[in-house]
Amino acid sequence: MTTIFLTILMNTAFLGTTLSGYEVGSKAADFNLMNITGKTVSLSDFPDAKGFIVIFTCNHCPYAQAYQDRIISIDQAYKQKGYPVIAINSNNPVNDPRDSYENMIVRAKEKGFTFPYLVDVDQKVLVKYGAKYTPTVFLLRKENNGNMIVKYIGAIDDNYSDADAVRTHYLRDAVDALLTGREPQPNFTKAIGCNIPYNDTAQK
């Protein structure tokens, strides 16, 4: 327990502002990343989607692990309403082998992921979005012109350690707002999690 606690302390940080990458209101570009199925996935593969719940996550982070069941539940609740989850792992397995593509496949099978779990090997998508911690959410809405606009950035809810003790479901509330024609309030929250180490070749 002591080792886990120290790991959490060393890796924990709060996302107060996006130092780079997308902000609320930004136009999000499409991407083409490898899924755990061996096939690539792009946002354009979902022509009927009203938007997307893009979540930067990984295997090893205790915060990411704590949210996996909740992410599955969110995907099941909202993909039929037009907002599927797209999970992206941008962590370099050199830093932690538990984040390797092979281990992504294992973890997804163990947990029964219902959503694409994509690997961002060169971190090009990570740099565009500007995520700093796992997990961090970017909620996108498709506009009438087809553009994907960022409508919410931040945390999934207000209690990573105990799903039963959550008081505010930030992400669910944000998606529900979009589904009823409203803007998410708040549209930005502090994401808490483990640092995503940027590769030396990635432009932060």
C-alpha positions as CSV (number, residue, x, y, z in Angstrom):
1,M,0.0,0.0,0.0
2,T,2.9,2.4,0.8
3,T,4.4,1.9,-2.6
4,I,1.1,2.5,-4.4
5,F,0.5,5.6,-2.3
6,L,3.9,7.0,-3.1
7,T,3.4,6.3,-6.8
8,I,0.1,8.2,-6.8
9,L,1.7,11.1,-5.0
10,M,4.6,11.3,-7.5
11,N,2.4,11.0,-10.5
12,T,-0.6,13.1,-9.4
13,A,-1.2,16.6,-10.8
14,F,-4.1,18.9,-11.4
15,L,-5.0,20.2,-14.8
16,G,-5.8,23.8,-14.1
17,T,-5.4,25.1,-17.7
18,T,-4.4,23.5,-20.9
19,L,-0.8,24.6,-21.5
20,S,-1.1,23.7,-25.2
21,G,-3.5,21.9,-27.5
22,Y,-7.3,22.2,-27.7
23,E,-9.4,24.4,-25.5
24,V,-13.2,24.5,-25.2
25,G,-14.4,25.8,-28.5
26,S,-11.5,24.4,-30.5
27,K,-12.1,22.5,-33.7
28,A,-10.8,18.9,-33.3
29,A,-9.1,17.3,-36.2
30,D,-9.8,13.7,-37.2
31,F,-7.1,11.0,-36.5
32,N,-6.3,7.5,-37.6
33,L,-5.0,5.3,-34.8
34,M,-4.5,1.5,-34.3
35,N,-7.2,-0.2,-32.2
36,I,-6.6,-3.2,-30.1
37,T,-8.4,-5.2,-32.8
38,G,-5.6,-4.6,-35.2
39,K,-7.6,-2.2,-37.3
40,T,-7.3,1.5,-37.4
41,V,-10.1,3.8,-36.2
42,S,-11.0,7.4,-37.2
43,L,-13.8,9.6,-36.1
44,S,-15.1,9.5,-39.7
45,D,-15.8,5.8,-39.2
46,F,-18.8,6.9,-37.1
47,P,-20.9,8.9,-39.6
48,D,-24.0,8.8,-37.5
49,A,-22.3,10.0,-34.3
50,K,-23.5,13.3,-32.8
51,G,-20.1,13.7,-31.2
52,F,-17.5,11.7,-29.2
53,I,-16.2,11.2,-25.7
54,V,-12.4,11.1,-26.3
55,I,-10.6,9.9,-23.2
56,F,-6.8,9.9,-22.8
57,T,-6.0,6.9,-20.5
58,C,-3.6,4.1,-20.1
59,N,-3.1,0.7,-18.3
60,H,-0.8,1.4,-15.4
61,C,-2.1,4.5,-13.8
62,P,-4.2,3.9,-10.6
63,Y,-6.5,6.7,-11.5
64,A,-7.1,5.3,-15.0
65,Q,-7.7,1.9,-13.5
66,A,-10.2,3.3,-11.0
67,Y,-12.3,4.8,-13.8
68,Q,-12.3,1.8,-16.3
69,D,-15.6,0.4,-15.1
70,R,-17.2,3.9,-15.1
71,I,-15.9,4.5,-18.6
72,I,-17.5,1.2,-19.8
73,S,-20.8,2.3,-18.2
74,I,-20.6,5.8,-19.8
75,D,-20.0,4.2,-23.2
76,Q,-22.9,1.9,-22.8
77,A,-25.2,4.7,-21.7
78,Y,-24.3,7.2,-24.4
79,K,-23.1,5.5,-27.6
80,Q,-26.6,4.6,-28.6
81,K,-27.5,8.3,-28.1
82,G,-24.8,9.3,-30.5
83,Y,-21.8,9.9,-28.2
84,P,-19.5,6.9,-28.2
85,V,-16.3,6.7,-26.1
86,I,-13.0,6.6,-27.9
87,A,-10.1,5.8,-25.5
88,I,-6.5,6.7,-26.5
89,N,-3.3,5.5,-24.9
90,S,-0.4,7.9,-25.7
91,N,2.0,6.5,-23.0
92,N,5.4,5.2,-24.2
93,P,5.8,1.6,-23.0
94,V,9.5,2.3,-22.6
95,N,8.6,4.3,-19.5
96,D,6.2,1.5,-18.2
97,P,5.9,-1.8,-20.1
98,R,2.3,-2.2,-18.7
99,D,1.3,0.4,-21.3
100,S,2.4,-1.7,-24.3
101,Y,0.1,-2.4,-27.1
102,E,0.1,-6.1,-26.1
103,N,-0.9,-5.3,-22.6
104,M,-3.6,-2.9,-23.9
105,I,-5.2,-5.9,-25.6
106,V,-4.9,-8.0,-22.4
107,R,-6.4,-5.3,-20.2
108,A,-9.3,-4.6,-22.6
109,K,-10.2,-8.3,-22.7
110,E,-10.0,-8.6,-18.9
111,K,-12.3,-5.6,-18.3
112,G,-14.6,-6.2,-21.3
113,F,-14.0,-2.8,-22.9
114,T,-17.0,-1.8,-25.1
115,F,-15.2,1.0,-26.9
116,P,-12.1,1.4,-29.1
117,Y,-8.9,1.5,-27.2
118,L,-6.3,3.2,-29.5
119,V,-2.6,3.5,-29.3
120,D,-1.0,6.9,-30.2
121,V,2.5,5.7,-30.8
122,D,4.1,8.9,-32.0
123,Q,1.9,11.1,-29.7
124,K,0.8,13.3,-32.6
125,V,-2.8,13.1,-31.4
126,L,-1.7,13.8,-27.8
127,V,0.1,16.9,-28.9
128,K,-2.9,18.2,-30.8
129,Y,-5.2,17.7,-27.8
130,G,-2.7,18.7,-25.2
131,A,-3.7,16.2,-22.5
132,K,-1.4,16.1,-19.5
133,Y,-2.8,13.4,-17.3
134,T,-4.7,10.1,-17.4
135,P,-7.6,10.1,-17.5
136,T,-8.5,13.4,-19.3
137,V,-11.8,13.8,-21.2
138,F,-12.4,15.9,-24.4
139,L,-16.1,15.9,-25.2
140,L,-16.7,16.7,-28.9
141,R,-19.9,17.7,-30.7
142,K,-20.4,17.5,-34.4
143,E,-21.7,20.8,-35.8
144,N,-24.0,21.1,-38.8
145,N,-21.0,21.8,-41.1
146,G,-19.4,18.5,-39.9
147,N,-16.7,20.2,-37.7
148,M,-16.0,18.5,-34.4
149,I,-16.0,21.2,-31.7
150,V,-14.6,20.7,-28.1
151,K,-17.4,21.4,-25.7
152,Y,-16.0,20.0,-22.4
153,I,-12.5,19.3,-21.1
154,G,-11.5,17.7,-17.8
155,A,-12.5,15.1,-15.3
156,I,-15.1,12.3,-15.5
157,D,-16.5,13.0,-12.0
158,D,-15.5,14.4,-8.6
159,N,-14.3,11.2,-6.9
160,Y,-11.8,8.9,-8.5
161,S,-11.4,6.6,-5.5
162,D,-15.1,5.8,-4.8
163,A,-17.7,5.6,-7.6
164,D,-20.5,5.4,-5.0
165,A,-19.4,8.6,-3.3
166,V,-19.5,10.7,-6.5
167,R,-21.5,13.9,-6.0
168,T,-21.1,15.5,-9.4
169,H,-20.9,13.5,-12.7
170,Y,-19.2,16.1,-14.8
171,L,-18.9,14.1,-18.0
172,R,-22.4,12.7,-17.8
173,D,-23.9,16.1,-17.1
174,A,-22.0,17.6,-20.0
175,V,-23.2,15.0,-22.5
176,D,-26.8,15.3,-21.1
177,A,-26.6,19.0,-21.7
178,L,-25.6,18.6,-25.3
179,L,-28.3,16.0,-25.9
180,T,-30.9,18.5,-24.7
181,G,-29.5,21.4,-26.7
182,R,-27.7,23.1,-23.9
183,E,-24.0,24.1,-23.3
184,P,-22.2,22.1,-20.6
185,Q,-21.9,24.0,-17.3
186,P,-19.1,23.7,-16.3
187,N,-17.4,23.2,-19.6
188,F,-13.9,22.8,-17.9
189,T,-12.9,21.0,-14.7
190,K,-9.6,19.9,-13.1
191,A,-8.5,16.5,-14.3
192,I,-6.6,14.5,-11.7
193,G,-4.4,11.6,-12.7
194,C,-0.9,10.4,-13.7
195,N,1.4,12.5,-15.8
196,I,1.6,11.5,-19.5
197,P,5.3,11.6,-20.3
198,Y,5.8,13.4,-23.6
199,N,8.4,11.8,-25.9
200,D,11.5,13.9,-26.7
201,T,10.4,14.1,-30.3
202,A,6.9,15.3,-29.4
203,Q,6.2,19.0,-29.5
204,K,4.5,20.0,-26.3
